[in-house]
């Protein structure tokens, strides 16, 4: 199977843990080389994040488990990049 190199996820998380803690804990996972979380929307008790993760061979189920351990959930997988390199989305 072709390795996943980039994932862009729509994530819903409570205010705690902070976005900094959330992102650094994701970035500590073994296969992740870079992680970015952008706050898209803030509600009374939750935040919506766009989470971009890059690595050599990402394991979506391991990433999902870590996100759930941080009391968050994946609403959708918005982008997947596979192969020997990543491509920038020409529509962005």
C-alpha positions in Angstrom: 0.0 0.0 0.0 1.3 3.5 -0.9 2.3 5.4 2.3 0.3 8.3 3.5 2.5 11.4 3.7 0.0 14.2 4.5 -3.4 14.3 6.2 -5.7 17.4 6.6 -8.3 16.7 9.2 -11.3 18.7 10.5 -11.2 18.2 14.3 -13.6 19.2 17.0 -11.9 19.5 20.5 -12.9 20.9 23.8 -11.1 24.1 25.0 -8.9 21.9 27.3 -6.3 20.8 26.4 -5.0 23.9 24.8 -4.3 24.0 21.0 -0.5 24.1 21.8 -0.7 21.0 24.0 -3.0 19.2 21.5 -0.6 19.8 18.6 2.6 19.1 20.4 1.2 15.7 21.6 0.2 14.8 18.1 3.7 15.9 16.9 5.2 13.5 19.4 3.8 10.4 17.6 6.4 8.3 16.0 5.6 8.7 12.3 4.8 12.4 12.4 7.4 14.8 11.2 5.3 18.0 11.3 1.9 18.9 12.8 -0.1 22.2 12.4 -3.4 23.1 14.0 -5.3 26.1 12.9 -8.4 27.3 14.9 -11.2 27.7 12.4 -14.1 28.3 14.8 -14.6 28.9 18.5 -17.8 27.9 20.2 -18.9 28.1 23.9 -17.3 24.8 24.8 -15.4 23.5 21.7 -13.0 24.6 19.0 -13.0 23.5 15.4 -9.4 22.9 14.1 -7.9 22.2 10.7 -5.1 19.8 11.5 -2.4 19.2 9.0 0.0 16.3 9.6 3.0 15.2 7.5 5.3 12.2 7.8 6.8 9.3 5.9 4.1 6.7 6.6 1.2 8.1 8.6 -1.2 5.7 10.4 -4.6 7.3 10.4 -6.0 4.9 13.0 -3.1 5.6 15.4 -3.6 9.3 14.8 -7.4 9.0 15.4 -6.7 7.1 18.7 -4.4 9.9 19.9 -6.9 12.6 18.9 -9.6 10.7 20.9 -7.2 10.3 23.8 -7.0 14.1 23.8 -10.9 14.2 24.1 -11.3 15.4 20.5 -12.8 13.8 17.4 -12.2 13.8 13.7 -15.2 15.2 11.8 -13.7 14.6 8.4 -10.6 13.7 6.5 -10.3 16.7 4.1 -7.1 15.8 2.3 -4.9 12.8 1.9 -1.5 12.9 0.1 0.2 9.6 -0.8 3.2 8.5 -2.8 6.9 9.2 -2.8 6.3 13.0 -2.4 3.5 15.4 -1.6 1.7 17.7 -4.0 0.2 21.1 -3.3 -3.5 21.3 -4.0 -3.9 23.4 -7.1 -7.3 24.6 -6.0 -5.9 26.4 -2.9 
